[in-house]
Amino acid sequence: MPWNRLATVTGLAFMASGVLAQNSSSAAAIDAYIQPYVRSANFAGQVLVEKDGKIIFGKAYGFADREHRVANTNATQFHIASMSMQFTAAAILRLVDTGSISLNEHIGDFIPDIEGADKITIRDLLTERSGLPDINALPGYNDVLQHHQTPASLVANIQGRPLLFEPGSKFLHEEHSAYNLLALIVEEKTGLPFAAAVKRLVFGPMHLTASGIDDDSRPDSTRMAHGYEPEGESGLKPAASIHWSAKTGNASVYATAADEARWVDALFRGRQISASSRAAALDTSVRVGYGWFKGTNKRYGQTAYSMNGRAPGFASFVLYLPETQTTVVLLSNIYSSATTTIGYDIAALSLGLTYEPFRFRELDPGELKNSTGIFRFGSDFYQPNAKVVLTVDDEGLFMHWPSGEASALIPMAKDHFVDRAYWEEVSIQRDPSGNPNALLYGEFRGQVMSGEK
């Protein structure tokens, strides 16, 4: 499978011509844009758009429970994956505001049995610059997901392991372990289980009544969406079951789109967090931190704050544009990176900017059959020097990774596809005889390996 990279793209450029939204607040235009994703089973969930403090669009799509035909509504709750880090960060900032901890304190003051505990600060954890090894990348992580966990048991997985780099020196990848550790610090400082602590510090004061931490103790509820994952070119199947407690601190929150929008409003304009803590969280001199990607976005011509996430069966996206006071939230119970592309495009649509509609098409079986081959990518690819194989069967065209994973490729036009698993643009280049000679995957180029099967 490709490296679990940060999704910082601002939209996938499909082959269709751009569309200029004539009425940026048109609910009908937003709905029309979303429909192809729903029909192709690449989005189901909630979409909310807010401008100047007013909701201009809010709608639910698809099924919360496909087996029993239970529809998603605006009250359905979704696991929000990595967007959960925003609420862990908020709990820490609330403790900072009460004087319980300081951003510059070293973690050794709370949890000494971590390599580099005398160097890593709370701020390093929040900005994912701690150098801690990532629990998600450790051997046996899948087994961790199959058992109930606590912040302490999660942190125990990295105890005794060396740092990847000097704390505070750089950002390498999403540090799930850092947010496991922050959850443990919240427990240490409040004397409460993490779920209860975040409810007291964040969800309660900010009136996020549909949000919470899934620590495996939550009873089954008809309000919680079931998670699904893509199967083939257009199918869906139930996602693998996990213990959400195994993602405590970094991906264990459930919420609604309305609650996420309330949280955005509280962070940027509310009074529950002090001015100094807000300034630290929103500081754009550090591109990643406090559960946000931060910086100037050329597409919108302004500063943008965004976050996305994927966890088994779910995907999420939030964008806030402070200059135009625009909030876009998407929560989906389909494990697909399409959610990020949809969110960026909806923001563009609402601002009267160009965007690309999603148009998929059926290809002649002969066209697909002539699209197979083996391609070698370079050392800078997501999997260095990966050999990938394109095959075709009755269900469509598939891209096989060295890991054994197979990504279905959705046809967009002749020789142009999108990887359904990672929502990346894929194109086939051909030689003068019409045979594939290269595979373009996003910005990477793989050369055909002639003579191999």
Buried (B, 14 or more C-beta within 10 A) or exposed (E): BBEBEBBEBBBBEBBEEEBEBEEBBBBEBBBEBBBBBBEBBBBBBBBBBBBEEEBBBBBBBBBBBBEEEBEBEBEBBBBBBBBBBBBBBBBBBBBBBEEBBEBEBBBBBBBEEBBBBEBBBBBBBBBBBBBBBBBBBEEEBEEBBEEEBBBBBBBBBBEEBEBBBEBBEEBEBBBBBBBBBBBBBBBBBBEBBBBBBBBBBBBEBBEBEBBBBBBBEBEEEEBBBBBBBBBBBBEBEBBEEBBBBBBBBBBBBBBBBBBBBBBBBBBBEBEBBBEEBBEBBBEBEBEBBBBBBBBEBEBBEBBBBBBBBBBBBBBBBBBBBBEBBBBBBBBBBBBBBBBBBBBBBBBBBBBEBBBBBBEBEEBEEEBBEBBBBBBBBEEEBBBEEBBBBBBBEEEBBBBBBEEEEBBBBBBBBEBBBBBBBBBBBBBBBBEEEEEBBBBBBBEBBBBBBEEEE
